[in-house]
Amino acid sequence: MQVITLGAGPHPDFSVSAALVTVAGVAIDAAARQTDQQEIIDIRLVDGVAQEGGSGYQLASVRIPPRRYVETEPDPAEGEEATGSREPAALDPHHVAVTIWPTV
């Protein structure tokens, strides 16, 4: 996972474990949130509480890349046309980027 800390700090508490990112108590499961498009999840401080989205102070951004697919080989049964399929590949946590903003 790519972690970028902006500014001199202090920064909110955060941890990264495989595809799970936790910032100020807000947990983001990047594998569960991955879609066919890039996802950017903002964590903000709203009325003193960290949460996803909102109009408060920016604490962090989590960028999850679009889902990739793997082509599978066809397994034709006798007398049927052979067609392959696309299966979603597992998320590679190294492609997730977390940007941590300094707290105020």
Phi and psi restraints in degrees (value plus and minus 20) as a CYANA .aco file:
   2 GLN   PHI    -112.0   -72.0
   2 GLN   PSI     103.4   143.4
   3 VAL   PHI    -138.4   -98.4
   3 VAL   PSI     104.8   144.8
   4 ILE   PHI    -138.7   -98.7
   4 ILE   PSI     101.8   141.8
   5 THR   PHI    -125.8   -85.8
   5 THR   PSI     106.9   146.9
   6 LEU   PHI    -117.8   -77.8
   6 LEU   PSI     125.4   165.4
   7 GLY   PHI      50.9    90.9
   7 GLY   PSI     156.7   196.7
   8 ALA   PHI    -101.1   -61.1
   8 ALA   PSI     -36.0     4.0
   9 GLY   PHI      78.6   118.6
   9 GLY   PSI    -197.1  -157.1
  10 PRO   PHI     -90.2   -50.2
  10 PRO   PSI     141.0   181.0
  11 HIS   PHI    -136.2   -96.2
  11 HIS   PSI     135.4   175.4
  12 PRO   PHI     -85.6   -45.6
  12 PRO   PSI     135.7   175.7
  13 ASP   PHI     -83.7   -43.7
  13 ASP   PSI     116.4   156.4
  14 PHE   PHI    -169.5  -129.5
  14 PHE   PSI     136.9   176.9
  15 SER   PHI    -165.6  -125.6
  15 SER   PSI     135.2   175.2
  16 VAL   PHI    -152.6  -112.6
  16 VAL   PSI     108.4   148.4
  17 SER   PHI    -161.8  -121.8
  17 SER   PSI      86.6   126.6
  18 ALA   PHI      35.0    75.0
  18 ALA   PSI    -136.7   -96.7
  19 ALA   PHI    -118.3   -78.3
  19 ALA   PSI     -11.2    28.8
  20 LEU   PHI    -121.9   -81.9
  20 LEU   PSI     103.5   143.5
  21 VAL   PHI    -135.2   -95.2
  21 VAL   PSI     109.4   149.4
  22 THR   PHI    -143.9  -103.9
  22 THR   PSI     105.7   145.7
  23 VAL   PHI    -149.3  -109.3
  23 VAL   PSI     100.6   140.6
  24 ALA   PHI      30.5    70.5
  24 ALA   PSI      18.1    58.1
  25 GLY   PHI      67.8   107.8
  25 GLY   PSI     -26.0    14.0
  26 VAL   PHI    -114.9   -74.9
  26 VAL   PSI      98.0   138.0
  27 ALA   PHI    -118.7   -78.7
  27 ALA   PSI     113.2   153.2
  28 ILE   PHI    -141.8  -101.8
  28 ILE   PSI      97.9   137.9
  29 ASP   PHI    -111.2   -71.2
  29 ASP   PSI      79.1   119.1
  30 ALA   PHI     -81.4   -41.4
  30 ALA   PSI     -56.5   -16.5
  31 ALA   PHI     -85.1   -45.1
  31 ALA   PSI     -60.5   -20.5
  32 ALA   PHI     -92.0   -52.0
  32 ALA   PSI     -46.1    -6.1
  33 ARG   PHI    -114.4   -74.4
  33 ARG   PSI     -24.0    16.0
  34 GLN   PHI     -89.9   -49.9
  34 GLN   PSI     116.3   156.3
  35 THR   PHI    -149.9  -109.9
  35 THR   PSI    -190.2  -150.2
  36 ASP   PHI     -97.0   -57.0
  36 ASP   PSI     -24.7    15.3
  37 GLN   PHI    -144.4  -104.4
  37 GLN   PSI     136.8   176.8
  38 GLN   PHI     -80.2   -40.2
  38 GLN   PSI     117.7   157.7
  39 GLU   PHI    -134.7   -94.7
  39 GLU   PSI     115.2   155.2
  40 ILE   PHI    -142.4  -102.4
  40 ILE   PSI      99.7   139.7
  41 ILE   PHI    -131.7   -91.7
  41 ILE   PSI     100.7   140.7
  42 ASP   PHI    -116.5   -76.5
  42 ASP   PSI     116.6   156.6
  43 ILE   PHI    -132.1   -92.1
  43 ILE   PSI     104.7   144.7
  44 ARG   PHI    -147.7  -107.7
  44 ARG   PSI     137.3   177.3
  45 LEU   PHI    -117.5   -77.5
  45 LEU   PSI      90.9   130.9
  46 VAL   PHI    -139.1   -99.1
  46 VAL   PSI      98.1   138.1
  47 ASP   PHI      32.0    72.0
  47 ASP   PSI      20.2    60.2
  48 GLY   PHI      61.2   101.2
  48 GLY   PSI     -16.4    23.6
  49 VAL   PHI    -141.5  -101.5
  49 VAL   PSI     110.4   150.4
  50 ALA   PHI     -94.6   -54.6
  50 ALA   PSI     116.8   156.8
  51 GLN   PHI    -176.7  -136.7
  51 GLN   PSI     145.7   185.7
  52 GLU   PHI     -94.9   -54.9
  52 GLU   PSI     112.2   152.2
  53 GLY   PHI      47.5    87.5
  53 GLY   PSI    -184.2  -144.2
  54 GLY   PHI      78.5   118.5
  54 GLY   PSI    -193.1  -153.1
  55 SER   PHI    -134.3   -94.3
  55 SER   PSI      -1.8    38.2
  56 GLY   PHI    -105.6   -65.6
  56 GLY   PSI    -187.2  -147.2
  57 TYR   PHI     -89.3   -49.3
  57 TYR   PSI     114.4   154.4
  58 GLN   PHI     -90.4   -50.4
  58 GLN   PSI     102.7   142.7
  59 LEU   PHI    -120.5   -80.5
  59 LEU   PSI     -60.7   -20.7
  60 ALA   PHI    -181.9  -141.9
  60 ALA   PSI     139.8   179.8
  61 SER   PHI    -149.5  -109.5
  61 SER   PSI     116.0   156.0
  62 VAL   PHI    -136.2   -96.2
  62 VAL   PSI      98.8   138.8
  63 ARG   PHI    -124.7   -84.7
  63 ARG   PSI      98.9   138.9
  64 ILE   PHI    -129.3   -89.3
  64 ILE   PSI     103.8   143.8
  65 PRO   PHI     -90.0   -50.0
  65 PRO   PSI     141.4   181.4
  66 PRO   PHI     -83.1   -43.1
  66 PRO   PSI     131.6   171.6
  67 ARG   PHI     -83.5   -43.5
  67 ARG   PSI     120.0   160.0
  68 ARG   PHI    -123.3   -83.3
  68 ARG   PSI     136.4   176.4
  69 TYR   PHI    -143.0  -103.0
  69 TYR   PSI     131.8   171.8
  70 VAL   PHI    -137.6   -97.6
  70 VAL   PSI     109.7   149.7
  71 GLU   PHI     -96.4   -56.4
  71 GLU   PSI     112.6   152.6
  72 THR   PHI    -123.3   -83.3
  72 THR   PSI     130.7   170.7
  73 GLU   PHI     -93.8   -53.8
  73 GLU   PSI     122.6   162.6
  74 PRO   PHI     -89.3   -49.3
  74 PRO   PSI     129.8   169.8
  75 ASP   PHI    -146.2  -106.2
  75 ASP   PSI      59.4    99.4
  76 PRO   PHI     -90.5   -50.5
  76 PRO   PSI     112.7   152.7
  77 ALA   PHI    -104.1   -64.1
  77 ALA   PSI     140.8   180.8
  78 GLU   PHI     -78.2   -38.2
  78 GLU   PSI     104.2   144.2
  79 GLY   PHI      64.3   104.3
  79 GLY   PSI     -19.1    20.9
  80 GLU   PHI    -128.9   -88.9
  80 GLU   PSI     134.2   174.2
  81 GLU   PHI     -92.7   -52.7
  81 GLU   PSI     118.9   158.9
  82 ALA   PHI    -105.1   -65.1
  82 ALA   PSI      98.3   138.3
  83 THR   PHI    -153.3  -113.3
  83 THR   PSI     119.4   159.4
  84 GLY   PHI    -107.7   -67.7
  84 GLY   PSI    -199.3  -159.3
  85 SER   PHI    -162.2  -122.2
  85 SER   PSI     148.3   188.3
  86 ARG   PHI    -130.7   -90.7
  86 ARG   PSI     107.8   147.8
  87 GLU   PHI    -134.9   -94.9
  87 GLU   PSI     119.1   159.1
  88 PRO   PHI     -87.0   -47.0
  88 PRO   PSI     114.8   154.8
  89 ALA   PHI    -102.4   -62.4
  89 ALA   PSI     131.6   171.6
  90 ALA   PHI     -85.3   -45.3
  90 ALA   PSI     127.8   167.8
  91 LEU   PHI     -85.5   -45.5
  91 LEU   PSI     112.2   152.2
  92 ASP   PHI    -111.6   -71.6
  92 ASP   PSI      89.1   129.1
  93 PRO   PHI     -78.5   -38.5
  93 PRO   PSI     -40.9    -0.9
  94 HIS   PHI     -86.8   -46.8
  94 HIS   PSI     -35.5     4.5
  95 HIS   PHI    -115.6   -75.6
  95 HIS   PSI     -20.6    19.4
  96 VAL   PHI    -107.0   -67.0
  96 VAL   PSI     116.4   156.4
  97 ALA   PHI    -138.8   -98.8
  97 ALA   PSI     113.3   153.3
  98 VAL   PHI    -139.6   -99.6
  98 VAL   PSI     104.5   144.5
  99 THR   PHI    -129.3   -89.3
  99 THR   PSI     103.3   143.3
 100 ILE   PHI    -126.6   -86.6
 100 ILE   PSI     106.3   146.3
 101 TRP   PHI    -116.5   -76.5
 101 TRP   PSI     131.3   171.3
 102 PRO   PHI     -88.0   -48.0
 102 PRO   PSI     127.3   167.3
 103 THR   PHI    -104.1   -64.1
 103 THR   PSI     142.2   182.2
